[in-house]
Amino acid sequence: MNMESLDNDDGKILRGDPQQEAAWIAFSRVEWFENISEAFPKLSHRLGYATDACFHNAMATALEVLPGSFASTLKDIELLPTMSSRELFAAYALRRRDYQAFSALDTKIISDHCAIVLPSNSPVHTYALFHRTSRMAREGQPHLALIELNEVRSNLVKHSSEVLQIWQDTLLSLIHGTAAAQDGDFKSGQEQLETALRHSNGLRFALTGTIEFRIAQLYRESGQPDRAMEIWSCQKRISSLKKAHQWANLSSYHLNAASCALDEKDTPRARKEAQQAKQLQPYIQEHYPRLIGYQYLREGEICTQEENYEDGERLLRQAIDHFAGMDIVCEEGLLEAKLSLGSYALLQNDPAMAWAIIRSLIDESESRGCLHLRSRALLLQTWFFISDDPPAVDAYNNILERVHLIQNPSLLLHALGNLLTYAVEHLSEDEPDLILEKIASLKSRLSDSCYEKLFEKHVLNRFGGRVGEELEEQN
């Protein structure tokens, strides 16, 4: 029987063609089609193409195909001569050239059509679930992403290839870990990501780099920039990205390393990383304009840390204009740049302007679905309470009611540490106990070592002598 024939009464294709396993193993190991042809020289011909160039042109079309055109393009026999070529086309249509420039809704349109016309056992359905829930989490709905992940994964058809089944399980562990971390459960997120990394490393999946990237993000967001820097400055990984001509990923590595260096107050290292990212601009500016905006942003933050405030403000405003002027506004970058401008206002001893900027950003980040940036804005607002001229008690009560909106447990502990300082110095004896209870409740969301490190940094180190001993005993 032809493996592309309809295999049941309602017209559903149950199995792919004979090339399905080879096509998806190649995709799982290499992912990008230009590199697939190098690693698997005969695959293009097996997929029905006369040359590698024909295969590359077809898959490149997928990276830009509009959701409304996807169904008709998938029927183009000249472009996609076999079922396996259609499955890979769908994978690239889901992946996109610039992953962040595509929405969860657009992803759903493509994945819903895949569910109708592509084989039930195709890994594309797991890949579609991965991208749909990943984009949901990025758009501020990590909890809903986890719910959908748990509801849909049980309906996925297991593949007869053990390698491909492990790859699909690795995909699901990766998105589970990512969404859990974005939902504030760093402990579960780290466990899932480490599970994904073990599987991916063992079978040399292309996912390994993405998993390491997510783990590095988790380290940085949990207040461990030194551990994140180890990943983003890994010479083996950087060499691999260069060899594969993955310039956008390489730029992201350098820009994230610059952020970690800024967190560590290592400005020379931050400038070095930013300069290395800037050298890659000729390769990325056409397809990845958001990375140009992040280049302005990092350079502005570096100038601000160097106390070169004039250039710092100019570059931060340039980043804001760039993100806002993109064909599809990069909302995350736009808000991050505005947040850095609020921090700049604080450094300029302009608390009124800083308070106004930060307050508006809290509302704007919520409306745009950038909840992790809302968390950072709320943390920044608590800094006013450890200044030389802190706000009144009413303002303290107001932010204490809203501080739980900080989803990141590391940032929440930092914010509560700021409020604890205010409570110890200005309020009744009962108030610090209340905040310490809130801090202790974060233990379940952080690893033990991470919690202890953060508690020492944001609580114990601020209070010496008897007060510090009492706080440690209560904790």
Number of C-alpha atoms within 10 A of each C-alpha: 6 9 16 17 15 15 15 9 7 7 11 16 21 17 19 21 16 15 17 23 19 16 20 22 16 21 19 22 19 21 19 19 21 17 17 21 19 12 13 14 12 13 20 21 13 16 23 19 20 11 13 18 13 16 23 18 13 19 25 19 16 23 19 15 19 14 17 11 10 19 17 8 17 22 13 11 12 10 20 23 15 19 24 26 26 25 25 25 26 28 26 22 24 30 20 19 18 14 13 16 14 16 16 18 13 15 22 18 16 22 25 12 15 23 16 12 17 25 27 20 18 26 25 24 23 24 19 23 24 24 23 25 28 23 25 23 26 21 19 22 19 25 17 15 25 21 11 15 21 13 10 11 15 9 8 15 16 18 17 10 11 10 16 19 16 17 26 22 18 24 23 23 23 28 29 27 29 29 29 23 30 23 23 22 21 27 19 20 26 23 15 21 26 18 16 26 22 13 19 23 14 9 14 12 21 18 22 22 18 13 26 19 19 21 24 25 22 25 20 21 19 22 21 20 22 16 16 24 22 13 21 23 16 11 11 9 17 19 12 13 18 12 10 13 13 15 19 20 18 21 27 18 26 24 27 27 27 31 25 27 22 20 16 14 14 15 20 14 18 25 21 15 22 26 16 16 24 18 10 15 18 9 14 17 13 9 11 18 17 24 22 20 24 26 22 23 29 26 23 28 29 28 21 23 17 13 14 13 19 11 16 25 20 14 25 30 20 17 27 23 14 21 25 17 12 13 9 11 14 19 20 20 22 24 23 24 27 21 23 22 26 25 21 22 20 18 15 14 10 12 17 10 14 22 18 11 18 25 17 12 22 21 12 17 23 15 12 14 18 22 27 25 24 27 24 22 27 24 22 23 21 24 16 20 22 16 12 7 9 15 14 10 13 9 12 17 11 10 17 15 9 10 19 16 14 22 20 25 27 24 21 23 29 22 27 24 26 23 25 25 18 22 21 16 12 13 13 10 11 10 15 21 17 12 18 19 12 15 22 14 12 17 16 14 19 23 17 11 9 19 22 13 14 20 20 14 15 18 22 19 10 14 15 9 8 9 13 16 13 12 15 14 8 11 13
